[in-house]
Amino acid sequence: MLHHGEVAPQFSLPDADMEYFDFGSIRGKQHAVVFFYPRDKTPLCTIEATDFSDHESDFGKLGCIVVGVSRDDCLSHAEFRDEQGLSIRLLSDEDGEVCRKFGVSQYKQFDGHRKLCVIRSTFVIDREGIVQHALYDIAPKGHAAAVFKLVKDLSFADKTNHHIARSRAHHKGSHANR
């Protein structure tokens, strides 16, 4: 399991259009919300993906990209996206490698058989690639709004820290001129 302050694992996965998304390509540029969900087209996964999709432009205004990851294949993602009118990128982790890296795989018992499942989880990752929030086993209803607040707080902290750094630099410069 990942925790606050840890570096998020790097990954590259195909999306619903079979185009690769390289997580490293946004480092230093954007915050990221990476949410893991068990399966396309199931009721709770549909609620979660739809909510994130409905708020995608709001996240974008805060300099944040949202991507969903499951072990479904690209074709399943394309059908799910098209049927539900989703705008967020859905990434396919068929072999479960990225799920393991993020610590969201767990064995569960079904009808006497152990099956590897994805724990519904969300990670808020800052633009430097550091996990700011790791949320495991979440309830999907209202989750996107709660995550949006976390990203908004993160963006506010970014602006505040940037302003403080500029003030300090200006203050040092004025002392040097004395």
C-alpha positions in Angstrom: 0.0 0.0 0.0 1.1 3.5 -0.8 1.0 6.3 1.8 1.2 10.1 2.0 4.7 11.3 1.1 5.8 8.4 -1.0 6.8 8.7 -4.6 4.0 7.4 -6.9 5.1 4.5 -9.1 5.8 5.3 -12.7 3.7 3.5 -15.3 2.6 3.5 -18.9 -0.7 1.9 -19.8 -3.0 1.8 -22.9 -6.3 3.7 -22.8 -9.7 2.9 -24.4 -8.3 4.0 -27.8 -5.2 1.8 -27.3 -3.0 4.9 -27.0 -0.5 4.8 -24.2 -0.6 7.2 -21.3 2.8 7.7 -19.7 2.4 8.9 -16.1 6.0 10.3 -16.2 5.0 12.7 -19.0 2.9 14.9 -16.6 5.6 15.1 -13.8 6.4 18.7 -13.0 3.4 19.9 -15.0 0.1 18.6 -13.5 -1.3 17.1 -10.4 -3.0 13.7 -10.9 -5.9 11.8 -9.5 -5.5 8.1 -10.3 -8.5 6.0 -9.3 -8.6 2.2 -9.4 -11.9 0.4 -9.8 -12.8 -3.3 -10.0 -14.7 -3.6 -13.3 -16.2 -1.7 -16.2 -20.0 -1.5 -16.4 -20.8 -2.4 -12.8 -23.2 -0.1 -10.9 -20.7 1.3 -8.4 -17.9 1.6 -10.9 -20.3 3.4 -13.2 -21.2 5.9 -10.4 -17.5 6.6 -9.7 -16.4 6.9 -13.3 -19.4 9.1 -14.2 -18.8 11.4 -11.2 -15.2 11.9 -12.1 -16.0 12.5 -15.7 -18.7 15.0 -14.8 -16.1 17.0 -12.8 -13.2 16.5 -15.2 -13.2 20.2 -16.4 -13.2 21.4 -12.7 -10.2 19.2 -12.0 -8.5 20.6 -15.2 -9.0 24.2 -14.0 -6.9 23.2 -11.0 -4.1 21.8 -13.2 -5.1 18.2 -12.5 -5.6 15.2 -14.8 -7.9 12.4 -13.8 -7.4 8.8 -15.0 -9.2 5.6 -14.1 -7.5 2.2 -14.0 -8.9 -1.3 -14.0 -7.8 -4.7 -15.2 -10.4 -4.7 -18.0 -9.0 -4.6 -21.6 -9.0 -1.6 -23.9 -12.1 -2.8 -25.8 -14.1 -3.1 -22.6 -13.0 0.4 -21.6 -14.1 1.8 -25.0 -17.5 0.2 -24.7 -17.9 1.5 -21.1 -16.7 5.0 -22.1 -19.1 5.2 -25.1 -22.1 3.7 -23.3 -21.8 6.0 -20.3 -20.5 9.1 -22.2 -17.3 9.3 -20.1 -14.7 11.8 -20.9 -11.9 10.7 -18.6 -9.2 8.4 -19.7 -9.7 4.8 -18.7 -6.4 2.8 -18.6 -6.1 -0.9 -19.0 -3.9 -2.8 -16.6 -4.7 -6.3 -17.8 -1.7 -8.0 -16.1 -2.3 -6.2 -12.9 1.3 -4.9 -12.6 0.3 -1.2 -11.9 -2.4 -2.4 -9.4 0.3 -4.3 -7.5 2.7 -1.3 -7.6 -0.1 0.9 -6.0 -1.1 -1.8 -3.5 -4.7 -2.1 -4.7 -4.8 -5.9 -5.4 -6.3 -8.2 -2.8 -7.4 -11.8 -2.8 -11.0 -12.3 -1.9 -13.1 -15.5 -1.4 -15.9 -16.1 -3.9 -17.8 -19.4 -3.8 -14.9 -21.1 -2.1 -12.3 -19.8 -4.6 -9.7 -17.2 -4.0 -9.7 -14.5 -6.7 -7.4 -11.5 -7.1 -9.5 -8.3 -7.0 -8.9 -4.6 -7.3 -9.7 -2.6 -4.2 -11.6 0.6 -5.1 -8.9 3.2 -4.3 -7.9 6.8 -5.3 -4.6 8.5 -5.1 -4.1 12.3 -5.2 -0.5 12.9 -6.5 1.1 16.3 -6.7 2.9 17.6 -9.8 6.3 16.3 -8.4 5.0 12.8 -8.3 4.5 12.6 -4.5 1.4 10.9 -3.1 -0.6 13.5 -1.1 -3.6 11.3 -0.4 -4.0 7.5 -0.6 -7.7 6.5 -0.2 -8.4 2.8 0.0 -11.7 0.9 -0.1 -13.8 4.0 -0.9 -17.5 4.4 -1.3 -18.1 5.8 -4.8 -21.1 8.0 -4.1 -19.9 11.6 -3.6 -16.3 10.5 -3.8 -15.3 12.7 -6.8 -16.5 15.8 -4.9 -14.5 14.8 -1.9 -11.4 14.2 -4.0 -12.0 17.5 -5.8 -11.8 19.3 -2.4 -8.5 17.6 -1.7 -7.1 18.7 -5.1 -8.4 22.2 -4.5 -6.6 22.4 -1.2 -3.4 21.1 -2.8 -3.7 23.7 -5.6 -4.2 26.4 -3.0 -1.1 25.2 -1.1 0.8 25.3 -4.3 -0.2 29.0 -5.0 0.6 29.9 -1.3 4.0 28.3 -1.4 4.8 29.9 -4.8 3.8 33.3 -3.4 5.9 32.8 -0.2 8.9 31.7 -2.3 8.5 34.8 -4.5 8.2 37.1 -1.5 11.3 35.6 0.1 13.3 36.0 -3.1 12.2 39.6 -3.4 12.9 40.2 0.3 16.5 38.7 -0.1 17.0 40.9 -3.1 16.0 44.1 -1.3 18.4 43.3 1.6 21.3 42.7 -0.9 20.8 46.2 -2.3 21.3 47.8 1.1 
